């Protein structure tokens, strides 16, 4: 999920929040059939405005009090559904920026009958509009866009501002788990815990690396009961290693 804005800083949206425009605001709404489908699908696909209205009260959307885990970039929903099946005692919220992917996720959630999972169209750069301090117990990120060139800094999810958000959202003991076939996505986490994107010293974030793997498929993930993603399976068939890193919020 790309983060547009200044080269090294947090994106600054007009009005200070992510806005999911109504269908009639698009010049050619029929060009994307998932635009309307995204609006009309209903639960488990939640409108962005409903998320914003429930900031600090996400349990009301799920209809139960339970620890909350966020997946950023849920893709087609395959990983999210299976992860939720294995973790029935937490509420799971996925966010995606593409209309089609939110609909694909919603279809999988509904078909699987996992009622403690919701999906929404939302931009990862503006999550402070949704969550308060210490509100999450976990954040999952699988295969974020690599943006390999230096000029792509402003587009990268794995950034200093993102890790600052992670430290803010997670309660002590909460985790961030990242898997990627692009190793710098994991390496940048370690680099940015006490530095900025250009290597400038910054205050150390209250995040501790608790595990790393340079090949999840061959050596396993640095956490128990890992769920293989669709993309991870593709890399396995190609013989390409998938890297992983886990950090935990310190007290």
Buried (B, 14 or more C-beta within 10 A) or exposed (E): BBBEBEEBBBBEBEEEBBBBEEEEEEEEBEEBEBBBBBBEBEEBBBBBEEBBEBEEEBBEBBEEEBBBBBBBBBBBBBBBBBBBBEBEEBBBBBBBBBBBBBBBBBBBBBEBEBBBBBBBBBBBBBBBBBBEEEBBBBBBBBBBBBBEEEEEBBBBBBBBBBBBBBBBBBBEEBBBBBBBBBBBBBBBBEBBBEBBBEEEEBEEBBBEBBBBBEBBBEEEBBEEEBBBBEBBEEBBEEEEBBBBBBBBBEE
